[in-house]
């Protein structure tokens, strides 16, 4: 006969609340919005407003154990993070941003607890949150809690400092030391501090460390000039298992000379969707001139892949005939990559276009830049 085993964990009643369920549904919607060409800043902003409204309403419920919404101090919130809360990492990061926006007094004490933890996953959570929240007091905490012996934490801290323009001050501080740095730590420093290593040397490190499919690699590629990007792509093209990375790299580099290669990959079934996404990233709505919208939006993936593959030759032909849509030498969303264009896309582009525009922005700007996944800007956080 089965018997229930008594535990100390109590399922909070609030999880069965309809508002809590709607909160989770909004998080699920947000996850879809962030990875599509058909969702825009206004959609994400509306989602953020609704999430914050539910966070505010749920925080007024009767307090229960291990509950995100009703936690009133850093200890309660830390206990929630350690509990079996049921959130995936992305949703948890989003929910914690909302909670900390509502209860700003919890920022510093919570971060001290998170970054002092011996649990690597909690350390990573702390550094990611700091990247998203972007306040000076938290950046100072990152500098003081940036131990090289914790590789993941150290790397996320470096990325956070890079986005918020505190990296140079950290590298010149008493807290920084080259000793005990792992190869991956050194790779982060090489890319984010723009040292003098050749692009070939840096690429070799990415490959050796199996770190090509990373945000750091995107920053690396977008910071290169056309000749350097070409060298990197030529070297990666020799490896069959890197073809999907090659296609993606061609697309977010934005250089039009890679268009015929993307047209070729569009005709290869296993690469069709990668190539289509690449062309959509480069050309935006101008791709509709070459591929009918109804085919782009076909819901049956097998049929969509088959139909899209027929248009590879048309893409190549348009490029050879100097079609006006290929006028810019380097483009994103069908426009030449320059400061005015990047600012426009950040406000009006799809989420996929905004993601890469934001990387261009952080590389070229001399001011702090919000991470793409940040829910609120710094002025809102300090209000």
Secondary structure, DSSP 8 states (H G I E B T S, - for coil): -------S----GGGGSHHHHHHHHHHHHHHHHTT-SS-BHHHHHHHHHHHHHHHHHHTTS---TT-TTT--SHHHHHHHHHS-----HHHHHHHHHHHHHH-GGGHHHHHHHHHH-S-HHHHHHHHHHHHHH--HHHHHHHHHT--TTSHHHHHHHHHHHHHTT-HHHHHTSTT--STT--HHHHHHHHHHTT-S--HHHHHHHHHHTT-SSSHHHHHHHHTS-HHHHHHHHHHHTT-GGGHHHHHHHHHHH-BGGGHHHHHHHHTSGGGHHHHHHHHHHHHGGGGGGTS-HHHHT-S-HHHHHHHHHTTHHHHHHHHHTT-GGG-SSBEETTEE-SHHHHHHHHHHSBHHHHHHHHHHHHHH-SS----TT-SS-HHHHH-
